[in-house]
């Protein structure tokens, strides 16, 4: 196979081909794979050829199969209800922990004596030093985020229990904020932003547009303490943002804060390569809108928000 043919073959199988010829890609590729199967079946008689056929088809299946996105579960209950559910789950985990509680107490930096396996007393003791702007919810969620990290290092805890604990801790983190995402965009991208919001909210991810929450306020006021109100700040990076001097200035300030203190919580939204219009955002991995994996990637981001929002205590 010549280099030109090989390059064309790889392009044919690539995601770029799908993006450029989306309405034709699936039927063409199905026909192509069918042809590969028939050709190999007719021409390959030895076991070696059959093995190669199997390997080839397996590789094609892996490259062409996309995992379907699973919607986020709607947030049920209040912060207090979710907190008590985590406390109950942890009480069960630490009931027969063979010194596990003392290891946790040391891990979270508690120097005071706490009754054995009293997770709630430990939470009260540690979380008061972790709250932000006198919001006790942040301190409590931060405490549980660190407990989850500790429990993950223990060897005798069932995987199903770990997954349930991670899920509960993530829900508690989400309940600390008004919504999951604040979307910022230039004046010329209002319709695009609304379309993104409509699509995202179908997956039980909560989003505000800065242009909506800022009604009656200055842009400066609407973005004040954005990271305290939202888990993530998304910025639609197009030429329209560059033309919108005030928002461009504020977004670069949010970017600096994210890099210094809120690492990973500002996310550029890339629209068909438009990130090139604002090179400053290249330092952060973007969320690629209308990519085949867009929703999967967004759901995964929100599902791991606990570890991104709250740093380790130590």
Secondary structure as UniProt FT lines:
FT   HELIX           3..13
FT   HELIX           15..20
FT   HELIX           22..43
FT   HELIX           47..64
FT   HELIX           79..94
FT   TURN            95..96
FT   HELIX           100..107
FT   TURN            108..109
FT   TURN            116..117
FT   HELIX           119..127
FT   TURN            128..130
FT   TURN            133..134
FT   HELIX           136..151
FT   TURN            152..153
FT   HELIX           159..174
FT   TURN            175..176
FT   STRAND          179..184
FT   HELIX           187..189
FT   HELIX           190..201
FT   TURN            202..204
FT   STRAND          207..209
FT   HELIX           210..213
FT   TURN            214..216
FT   HELIX           219..222
FT   TURN            223..225
FT   HELIX           226..229
FT   STRAND          230..237
FT   HELIX           239..243
FT   HELIX           245..260
FT   TURN            263..264
FT   STRAND          266..270
FT   TURN            272..273
FT   HELIX           274..277
FT   HELIX           279..283
FT   STRAND          287..288
FT   TURN            289..290
FT   TURN            292..293
FT   HELIX           294..303
FT   HELIX           305..309
//
